[in-house]
Amino acid sequence: MIILAYVDPGSGLLIWQAIIAAFLGLLFYLKKSRDWILGSFKKPSRPEKPSEAGPVDVQPPPVRR
């Protein structure tokens, strides 16, 4: 029994593209999951108080006559 099969070159490239996309998607998913898990263990950052920010040089608006 002889079986002849033909695989279009475009099909092979489509399979490679799907494999690479799945691999990169998995890497992205794992990195985002890791960042989310590690971020849940960190202390929340406090907003800086205006007095701790240092002096602010505010000039009055020019006088128009």
HUURGI-V606228 format. One record per pair of residues at least 12 apart in sequence whose ideal C-beta (glycine too) atoms are under 7 Angstrom apart, sorted by the first residue. I is the first residue (numbers start at 0). J is the second residue. D is the distance in Angstrom with one decimal. If there is no record, write none. Layout:
# HUURGI-V606228
i=I j=J d=D
i=I j=J d=D
This chain:
# HUURGI-V606228
none
